[in-house]
């Protein structure tokens, strides 16, 4: 089988090392490792979550396969889990690079003795992380329009952007797309106008209350905490420390939200974004200093950003609307969604019918039971309506 795979899918490697099988197999494993690292880097850069990264769902040629309970992040959450049955978060968004590396380790094991483990282990350690980080940062530079210079602190700028998204509940896709319209102008009015726009992509008070709503009965949580203290062995069989810690975090966050007004939240979000945008503006100025024509540079920057930051992704609420219509015999919505996904970077002025949420206090209750009220139109690129947070893909 190994001979077939290499000769069929990697003929250049077969030809280059036809007289040395160990070198051939090492070159094969190195290429699979690099392709896998680049694939996962691409996932991370568009907020794609696979959902079921078992070893049998990995491609030997570095392609994304086995589209099951996959999904794209809406609100940025590094611990986002797209698969409703992944209770432990083994395949969470931030775990994907790590689990794919682990899967490659399992591939290395089955290649023994055709490829000695000391060779494959060295390849995996030397190549995977370096290739992932290189490709990830290269892609992120394009997403941020950093097209002429590669500076040492660029990875820090990206990390701080993601942290700002996390703090403000920013929509991953729309925030990146919106940044192409940031000019870096020092005019306070223009900055305030941009802050208003980016604030619309931050999570609302209602969204955050749904996201951080406690999920365990207080009595059950209290019992689990006592059990963790009194009988750790039994606790390990029926619960996990990570799940308990996450529940405690939800309770803390929900309590803080109860003390916060919508105006406070807006002010806090703007402050976070203003701090990061100042750093981004400084970085853009370094780009401008390196070119002869700022207008040409800016046009190129916007073009590259908009060709690396999708306008449309397959959001769960859009898929749900299309599914419901198709189940009723109407495939119009399926075709409309397909058009946008075939050209996800192309701007379109169009609307999709969605369910509106109830207002004020009723909103959270409606979301809790996934209770739509009336129909309205939203752009296909819109953040999800509140009820969409209750959709479960498994």
C-alpha positions in Angstrom: 0.0 0.0 0.0 2.8 2.4 0.8 4.4 1.8 -2.6 1.0 2.4 -4.3 0.4 5.7 -2.4 3.8 7.1 -3.1 3.9 6.1 -6.7 0.3 7.3 -7.3 0.2 10.6 -5.3 3.8 11.5 -5.0 5.4 10.3 -8.2 8.2 13.0 -8.0 9.3 11.4 -4.7 9.2 7.9 -6.1 11.3 9.0 -9.0 13.8 11.0 -7.0 14.5 8.1 -4.5 13.7 5.0 -6.5 17.0 3.4 -5.4 16.6 4.1 -1.6 13.3 3.1 0.0 14.1 4.6 3.5 15.0 8.0 2.0 11.9 7.8 -0.2 9.7 7.0 2.7 11.3 9.8 4.8 10.7 12.3 1.9 7.1 11.1 1.7 6.4 11.5 5.4 8.1 15.0 5.4 5.8 16.1 2.6 2.6 14.7 4.3 3.7 16.5 7.4 4.2 19.9 5.7 0.9 19.6 3.7 -1.0 18.8 6.9 0.6 21.7 8.7 -0.4 24.1 5.9 -3.9 22.7 5.7 -4.5 23.3 9.4 -3.0 26.8 9.2 -5.5 27.6 6.5 -8.3 26.3 8.8 -7.2 28.5 11.7 -7.0 31.6 9.5 -10.7 31.3 8.4 -12.1 30.0 11.6 -12.9 26.6 10.2 -13.5 23.8 12.7 -13.4 20.2 11.4 -15.2 18.6 14.3 -14.0 14.9 14.1 -10.3 14.8 13.6 -9.9 11.1 14.1 -6.9 9.6 12.3 -9.1 8.0 9.7 -10.5 11.4 8.8 -7.1 12.8 7.8 -6.0 12.9 4.1 -2.6 11.5 3.0 -2.4 14.3 0.5 -3.2 17.1 2.9 -6.8 17.8 1.9 -9.8 18.5 4.1 -12.1 15.4 4.0 -14.9 13.9 6.0 -17.3 16.9 6.2 -19.4 15.9 9.2 -20.2 18.2 12.1 -17.9 20.9 10.8 -18.5 24.6 11.2 -17.1 28.1 11.0 -16.8 30.2 14.1 -19.0 33.2 14.5 -18.0 35.0 17.7 -14.3 34.4 18.2 -13.7 31.9 20.9 -10.4 30.0 20.8 -12.1 27.1 22.6 -15.0 26.9 20.2 -16.4 23.4 19.7 -18.4 22.9 16.5 -19.3 19.3 17.2 -22.1 19.0 19.8 -21.0 15.5 20.9 -17.4 16.6 21.6 -18.0 17.2 25.3 -14.4 17.2 26.2 -13.4 19.6 23.5 -10.8 17.3 22.0 -11.3 18.8 18.6 -11.9 22.4 19.7 -10.6 25.2 17.4 -7.5 25.8 19.3 -6.7 22.1 19.6 -6.7 21.4 15.8 -3.0 22.0 15.2 -2.0 19.9 18.1 -4.4 17.0 17.3 -3.3 16.9 13.6 0.3 16.7 14.8 -0.7 13.8 17.1 -2.4 12.1 14.1 0.8 12.4 12.1 2.6 10.7 15.0 0.2 7.8 14.6 0.9 7.6 10.9 4.6 7.4 11.7 4.0 4.5 14.0 2.3 2.4 11.2 5.2 3.2 8.8 7.6 1.3 11.0 9.7 -0.7 9.9 9.5 0.9 6.4 10.5 4.2 8.0 12.4 3.9 11.4 10.7 5.8 14.2 13.8 7.8 15.0 13.7 9.3 11.5 10.0 10.0 11.4 10.0 11.5 15.0 12.8 13.9 14.0 11.0 14.9 10.8 7.8 15.6 12.8 9.5 17.7 15.4 11.6 19.6 12.9 9.0 20.3 10.3 5.4 20.4 11.6 5.4 23.3 14.0 7.8 25.4 11.9 5.7 24.9 8.7 2.5 25.6 10.5 3.8 28.8 12.1 5.3 30.0 8.9 2.2 29.4 6.8 -0.1 30.8 9.5 1.8 34.0 9.9 2.2 34.4 6.1 -1.6 34.1 5.7 -2.3 36.4 8.6 -0.1 39.1 7.1 -2.2 38.9 4.0 -5.4 39.1 6.0 -4.1 42.2 7.7 -2.7 43.8 4.5 0.9 43.6 5.6 2.2 42.9 2.1 5.6 44.4 1.8 7.4 43.9 5.1 7.8 40.9 7.3 8.6 42.2 10.8 9.5 40.2 13.9 6.6 41.6 15.9 3.9 40.7 13.4 3.0 37.5 15.3 2.5 39.6 18.4 0.2 42.0 16.5 -1.9 39.0 15.3 -2.1 37.5 18.8 -3.2 40.9 20.2 -5.8 41.1 17.5 -7.2 37.7 18.4 -7.2 38.6 22.1 -9.1 41.8 21.3 -11.6 39.8 19.4 -12.0 37.4 22.3 -12.4 40.2 24.8 -15.1 41.9 22.7 -16.8 38.8 21.3 -15.9 40.0 17.8 -17.2 38.1 14.8 -14.2 36.4 13.4 -15.1 36.6 9.7 -16.6 40.1 9.6 -14.0 41.7 11.8 -11.2 40.6 9.4 -13.2 41.7 6.4 -14.0 45.1 7.9 -10.3 45.9 8.6 -9.7 46.5 4.9 -11.7 49.7 5.3 -9.4 51.0 8.1 -7.2 53.7 6.6 -5.1 54.4 9.6 -6.2 58.1 9.4 -5.4 60.1 12.5 -8.6 62.1 12.2 -10.5 61.5 15.4 -13.9 61.6 13.6 -12.8 58.9 11.1 -11.5 56.8 13.9 -14.7 57.1 15.9 -16.7 56.2 12.8 -14.6 53.0 12.3 -15.0 52.2 16.0 -18.7 52.4 15.6 -18.6 50.0 12.7 -16.4 47.5 14.4 -18.5 47.7 17.5 -21.4 46.3 15.5 -19.4 43.1 15.0 -18.9 42.7 18.7 -21.1 40.4 20.8 -24.2 42.2 22.2 -25.2 41.9 25.8 -27.9 39.4 24.9 -25.4 37.2 22.9 -23.0 37.2 25.8 -25.7 36.2 28.3 -26.6 33.3 26.1 -22.9 32.3 25.6 -22.1 32.4 29.3 -25.4 31.2 30.7 -24.6 28.5 33.4 -25.4 25.0 32.2 -25.4 23.0 35.4 -27.9 23.0 38.2 -26.3 24.8 41.2 -27.0 21.8 43.4 -25.3 19.5 40.9 -22.3 21.8 40.7 -22.0 22.0 44.4 -22.1 18.2 44.7 -19.5 17.8 42.0 -17.2 20.3 43.8 -17.6 18.4 47.1 -17.0 15.1 45.4 -13.8 16.4 43.7 -12.5 17.2 47.2 -13.7 14.1 49.0 -13.3 11.4 46.4 -11.1 12.4 43.5 -11.1 8.9 42.0 -14.8 8.7 41.7 -15.0 12.3 40.5 -12.6 11.4 37.7 -15.0 8.7 36.5 -18.1 10.9 36.3 -16.7 14.4 35.5 -13.7 16.3 34.4 -11.9 19.2 36.1 -11.9 21.1 32.8 -15.7 21.0 32.6 -16.1 22.1 36.1 -13.7 25.0 35.7 -15.5 26.0 32.5 -18.8 26.1 34.4 -17.3 28.2 37.2 -16.0 30.6 34.5 -19.4 30.8 33.0 -20.9 31.6 36.3 -18.3 34.3 37.0 -18.8 35.9 33.5 -22.6 35.7 33.7 -22.5 37.4 37.1 -20.3 40.2 35.7 -22.7 40.7 32.8 -25.5 41.2 35.2 -23.7 44.3 36.6 -23.0 45.7 33.2 -25.1 48.0 31.0 -25.2 48.0 27.3 -23.5 51.4 27.3 -20.8 50.1 29.5 -20.2 47.2 27.2 -20.0 49.4 24.1 -17.6 51.8 25.8 -15.4 48.9 26.9 -15.4 47.3 23.5 -14.4 50.6 21.8 -11.6 51.1 24.3 -10.2 47.6 23.5 -10.4 48.2 19.8 -8.9 51.7 19.9 -5.9 50.3 21.7 -5.3 47.6 19.1 -6.0 49.9 16.1 -3.3 52.3 17.3 -0.8 49.4 17.1 -2.2 48.4 13.7 -1.9 51.9 12.4 1.8 52.1 13.5 2.4 48.9 11.6 0.7 50.2 8.5 2.8 53.3 8.6 5.9 51.2 8.4 4.4 49.6 5.2 3.8 53.1 3.8 7.3 54.2 4.5 8.6 51.3 2.5 6.7 52.1 -0.7 7.0 55.0 -3.2 3.3 55.5 -3.8 0.9 55.2 -0.9 -2.3 55.2 -3.0 -1.1 52.3 -5.1 0.0 50.5 -2.0 -3.4 51.0 -0.3 -5.3 49.8 -3.4 -3.1 46.7 -3.5 -3.5 46.2 0.3 -7.3 46.3 0.1 -7.4 43.9 -2.8 -5.2 41.4 -1.1 -7.1 41.6 2.2 -10.4 41.1 0.5 -9.1 38.1 -1.4 -8.0 36.5 1.8 -10.8 37.5 4.1 -14.1 35.8 2.9 -17.2 37.9 2.8 -19.4 34.7 3.1 -19.0 31.5 5.1 -21.5 28.7 5.7 -22.9 29.9 9.0 -25.1 27.4 10.8 -28.2 29.7 10.7 -27.9 30.1 6.9 -27.5 26.3 6.5 -30.5 25.7 8.8 -32.7 28.1 6.8 -31.7 26.4 3.5 -32.3 22.9 5.0 -35.8 23.9 6.3 -36.7 25.3 2.9 -35.4 22.3 1.0 -37.3 19.9 3.3 -40.4 21.8 2.2 -39.5 21.3 -1.4 -38.0 24.7 -2.1 -34.4 24.6 -3.2 -34.1 28.3 -4.0 -32.3 29.1 -0.8 -29.9 26.2 -1.3 -29.0 27.5 -4.8 -28.6 31.1 -3.4 -26.3 29.9 -0.6 -24.3 27.9 -3.1 -23.7 30.9 -5.3 -22.1 32.8 -2.4 -20.0 29.9 -1.3 -18.7 29.4 -4.8 -17.3 33.0 -4.7 -16.9 33.7 -1.0 -14.7 36.8 -1.5 -17.0 38.5 -3.9 -19.1 41.4 -2.7 -22.8 41.0 -3.2 -25.8 43.1 -2.2 -28.3 40.5 -1.2 -30.5 39.4 1.7 -31.6 36.1 3.2 -34.8 35.5 5.1 -34.1 34.7 8.8 -36.0 34.7 12.0 -36.0 37.9 14.1 -35.3 37.7 17.8 -37.5 39.0 20.6 -36.5 42.2 22.3 -34.9 43.0 25.7 -35.5 40.4 28.5 -37.5 38.1 26.2 -34.5 37.7 23.9 -32.5 35.4 26.1 -35.5 33.3 26.9 -36.4 33.0 23.2 -32.9 31.9 22.4 -32.9 29.3 25.2 -35.8 27.5 23.5 -34.7 28.5 20.0 -38.0 30.4 19.6 -38.2 32.5 16.4 -40.8 35.2 16.3 -41.1 36.9 12.9 -39.3 36.7 9.6 -37.0 39.5 8.3 -34.1 39.9 5.9 -30.5 39.9 6.7 -27.4 39.9 4.5 -25.8 36.5 4.0 -22.7 38.0 5.6 -24.5 39.1 8.7 -23.7 38.0 12.2 -26.1 35.2 13.3 -29.5 36.1 14.9 -29.6 35.2 18.6 -31.6 32.0 18.2 -28.8 30.6 16.1 -26.6 30.1 19.2 -28.9 27.2 20.1 -28.3 25.3 16.9 -26.4 22.1 17.6 -24.5 20.2 14.9 -23.5 16.6 15.8 
